[in-house]
């Protein structure tokens, strides 16, 4: 049985099922292992881990500890409550179909510019914001018109392009986050710039470290974490980089309990923008396939953010981020009351529980059906259609990214 325990309950002889820190580089070759050595116990404590999961069938038990299922059920209830507190639905200026045309161009242009910027840094060439400034303006304008368009492209991942896509995704998510919080346009622009540049210091890291599938050495850990200082140094030398962007670069790996890096800042020592960036950075990272980490589905990732907000993230901001992306974010596979399965392709006009779902399968017959977009905010009077729960795409052999790209 899988149970959740506190770090104080962890002892030699327990089988670790999940270190519960999928967003950090923890240095262990595997995430599941028998805890045999005192040195490993000490190391886990030093990582700043507060809670983790053990397999009681393979090691020692803690009788009063909650099961993994009990924890997930409680988190799901919390997630629903957070979503229910969203005060008003979004009104988009442009349709999704119309805005996707602009968003595709912006997304591709951003990937190209980040790649060029990284190459300039690697080869010690002068860097500037000359081409980045108009891109940021376009990105902000697109997200403010209809955030679903650009955020939809964040679900499309290409092999070997994680670092570039991650920068663009974090930027567009931060813009939408800033809009949800009611920030002014200049502040949102700073968020966009910070998102694009937050990992720019990784341009100095060799692929052997960035893409290493196994355990990093202590020296490699040090080099990986150096990207924060390197990125801040580079951005500080570029003219007219907004202070908000600099804060994001410097603080996106800091954590509320002081377990982050590079300065181990705590609570209010981290700017609000740094706290926002930490949440968004982790969300995009854990929903991406990495060489050392399988991607979580968006709905599951939100549960994890809620769980980690007990120690690592600002709880209020995590809740606001959930209201930003929706309890069922774009790309989530959901089951409807009618028994149909579909992928969320657009946020709803009447709140987070009523998105637009692209249905593709009859779950009861386990057979594909004619593709249709169902707007749960515009159903006829008396309709009882609604989302019952999120589903695992692997269980149904449905690829949400492919569904997102289907014509409506």
N, C-alpha and C positions, 0 to 999 in steps of 0.2 A: 504494500500500500504506500502511495506517495503522500507524505505529510509535510507541512510547513513548520519550521522551527525557528527560534531566535538564535542568534550567534552565541549567546550564553549557554544554550542547550546543546550546542555542537560538541562532540567528543570523539576521541579515537574509537574506531570500530563501527562508525556509522558509514552508510553508503550514500554519498552525495549524488542526488539525481539531477539537481539544477542549482548552480551557484546563484541564480536569480540576479545576474548582473550582465545580461546579454549585451548591454550597451557599452561595456568597458572591456579593455584588453586586460584579461586577468592573469595571463601567463601560464595557465595550466593547459597541458596538451589536450585534455578532454574535459568536458563539462560534467561527466559522470564518472565517479571513481570511488573506491574504498579509501576512506581516510585512515591511513596507517601511521603516518609520521607526525610527530609533534611540530616539526618545522612547517609542514603544510597547514596545520591548524593555526599556527601563528601568522602565516602568510595570508590566510583567508581573513583573519581578524584585521590585519593591517590594510587590506583592500578597502575597508570601510563598508563591508557587507553586514547588514543588520539582520536579515532574514534569508533563509534558503530552504530548499526542499531536499528531503531524504527519502530513500526507498527502504521501508522497514522490512521488506521481504528479503533484502540482501544484507542488512546490517542491523545495528541496535535501533530500538524504538524509543519514542517519547509518547507515553500513553495519552496525555491530555492534548497533544498537538492536533490542530485541525487538519483535515484531509485536503488534498489539492482541489477536489471537487467542491468542498465546502467553501474554500477560499474563492474559487472562481464564481460560485453562485452569489456570494456576498459582493464581490466586485461588480458583477453584472447588475445587481440591484442598485449599487452606487452609481453605475454608469447611466442607468435609466433615469435615476433621480436628477443627476446633473443635466442630462439632456432635456428633461421636463421643465427645467428652470429657465430655459432660453426664453427671453421676453418677447421677441418678435421675429417673424420669418424674414428672410432676405428678399429684397426686390432687386432683380438684376436689370441693368440698363439695356443689355443686349441679349439676344438668344444664345444658347450654347452653340448651335450650328454656326451662327455668324461669328461669334468670338473665337471659335476654334481655328478659323482661318488665320486670324492675327496671332493667336497663341502658338500655332505651329511654327510660324516664322520666327517669333521671339525666342521660342525654346531652342530652335536650331542655331539661331544667331548667338544665343548665350553660350551654348556648348562650344561653338567655334571660338568665341572671344576668350572664354576661360582657358581653352587649350592654347591659344596664342600667348596669353598672359603667362601661363605656366612655362611655356617654352622660353619666353623672354627672360624669366627669372632664372631658369636653369642655366642659361647661357650668358648670364650677367649683362643682359641688354637693358637699356633704360625702359622703365614702365611708366605708363600714365593712364589717366582716366578718360582720355580723349574719346575713345570709342565706347567706353563703358557707360558714360553719362547718359547718352541718348537711349541706350538699351535699358537702363534702369528706369528711365521715364516711361518707355513703352511698356515695360513689365508692370509697373505700378498702375498705369492707365488700364491695361488689360484686366488685371485682377480686380480693380475697382469696378469695372464694367460688368464682369462676370467671372468670379474666381474659379468656377468649375472648369472652365476651358483650360487654363494653364495648369491647374492642379491635376487635371485629368492626365496630362502628359507625364506627370511625375510617376505614374504607375507603369509607364513603358520603360523597361530596363534593357540595356544592350550589354552583352558580354564584354568585359574589359573596359567599360566606360564609367565605372562607379564613381570615381572621384569627380569627374566633370558633371555627371548627372546629379550627384549629391549636392553640389554647390548651387545648381539651378533650382533643384527641388526645395532646398532649405530657403532660398531667396523667395520663391513664390509663396511658400507656406508662411513665411514671416510677414509678407505683405498682407496676406489674408488675415493673419493673426492680428496684425496692427489695425486692420479695418474693423475687426470684431471688437477690439478694445476701444475704438473711437479715437485713435490717434490722428493728429493732423498730417497733412500730406508730406511735409518736410521730414517728419519723424518716420513715416512709412518709407520714404525714399531712403533714409539712412538704414532702415531694416533691410531693404532690398540689396543695397550695396554691401552691407555686412554679411548677408547670406551668401552672396556670390564670392566674397573674398575670405570667408571664415576659415577655410582650410588651405589657403594659398601657400602657407608655409610648407605644405607637404610636397611642393615642387622640388624641394631639396632631397627628398627621401628616395632611395633606390627602390625599384619594383620588388627586389628581393625581400624588403621589409614590408612594403605596403600590401603585397599579395601573398605573404608567407602563410601557408596553410597550417603550419605547426606552431609549436611554442616559441615565443620570442625570448631571446636572451635578455639579461638585465641591461646590457649595452644597447640592444635593439629597442627595448622599452624606452630607454632614455632618449634615443634618437627620435622615436615616434612622438614622444611628448614635447620634443623640442620644436615641433611644427607650430605650436602656439606662439612662442617667443619669436620665431623666424617670421611668421606671418605678420605679427604686430610690427616688427621692425621694418619690414618691407612696406606695409601699408602706411606707416608713419612717415616714410620718406616720400610717399606719393602726394602731390599737391591736392588740396581740397577734399580729402577723404573725410566724410562726416564723423563727428565724435561718436555717434551711435554705432557706426560701422566699426570703429576701432574698439569700442567696448565689446561688441559681439566677437570680434577676432580674439580678443584677450581673455574672454570669460566663458566661452561656450562649453568648456570642459570643467568649470567650477561647479560645485554642488552645494546645496543649502546646508548640509551637515559638515562641510569642510573636508569631505573626502575626495574632492576633485583636484585638478591641477591647472596651472602651474603654481598658484599662490595659496592654495587651500583656503580660499575665502569662504566665509560663512554668511548665510542669511542676507541681511541688508548690505553687507559688504560687497555683494554682487549687484550690479546695476539691474534694473528691471529688464533692460534689453538683453543683458547677458543671461538672465534667468529664462527669458523667452527663447533665446537661441539654444540654450541647453535642452529644452523640451523638444523643440523642432528638430534639432540635430539628431537626437536619439530616436525620435519617431521615424524619421526617414531612414536612419541606419538599420533599425530593427525590422523595417518592412522591406528591406533589400536583401537579396541573396549575396552573401559574402563568402570568401574562401573558408572562413572559420565559423560561419553563422548562417543557418537557414532562415529565410524571411518569415516573419509572422504576418498573418493576415491583418488588415487595418483595424478591424474591430477588436481582435485579440491584443494588438499593440496598444490600443487605448486603455484596455484593462490593465496592462502592465504599467503604463504611465501613472494610472491612478494608484496602483500598488506602490510604486517607487516614490510617489509624492509624499509618502509618510516620512521620508528622510531626505531624499536627494533633490526633489524639485518643489517649487512653490505650489502648494495645493490649489490656491485660488487661480493661478495662471494655468495649471493643468486643466482645471474645470473649464476655463474660458477657451482653451485650445480645443477641447472636446466639442464645445458649442460652435467653434469655428469650422471644424472639419465634419462635424455631424457624428452622431452615435454610430451610424453606418456610413463611414467615409466612402468616397468614390472608389469603385473597384471592389466593394464588399459583395460577396455572394450571399443572398438572403433567401429564405423560404417564406412564401406568402401563405395566408390562411387558406387560399384556394388549392394549395398543394403545388403551385408553380415555383420554380427556382429562377432567379434572375440576378443581375448585377446592377448595383446602384451606379447610375450614370450622371445624375444631376441632383443637387440638393433640392429639397421641397420648398414650395411656396407657402406652406402653412406649418413650418416647424420641422424639427429634426426627425420626427417619426413618419414623415410623409414625403420621402424623396421620389425621384423618377427611377423606376426599376425596369431594366431591359430583360424581359422574361425569355428564357431559352429552353426550359425543360419542364416536363410534368414529372414531379418527384414520385408520385404514386405509381406511375407506369414506368418510371425511369427511362423515358423516351423524350427525344428532342421535339420541340413544337415550333410553330412559326414565330419568328422573332417579333416582339412587340414591345413598345415602350408604354409602361403603365405609370401614369402620374397619380400617386396616391393622395395628392392634395386636390385632385379634380375628379373624384369618383362621383357617380350618381347618388342621389339621395337614397338612403337605406342600404347602401353597399357596406358589407362587413369586411371587405378586403383590407388586409393590413400585414405588416411584417411580423412574423412569429419569432424569428431568431436568425442569427448569422450562421452560415454553414461553411464547412471546409471544402474548398474547390477540389482538393485531391480526392475526397470521398465520392465526388460526382464526375470527376474527370472533365471539369469545366475550367477553361483558362479565362479568368476575368479580363486580362489585358486584351485578348482577342475579341471578347464580347464588347469591350469599350470601343474598339475600333470598327465594329460593325455599323453599317448604315442603319439609322433609326427608321 
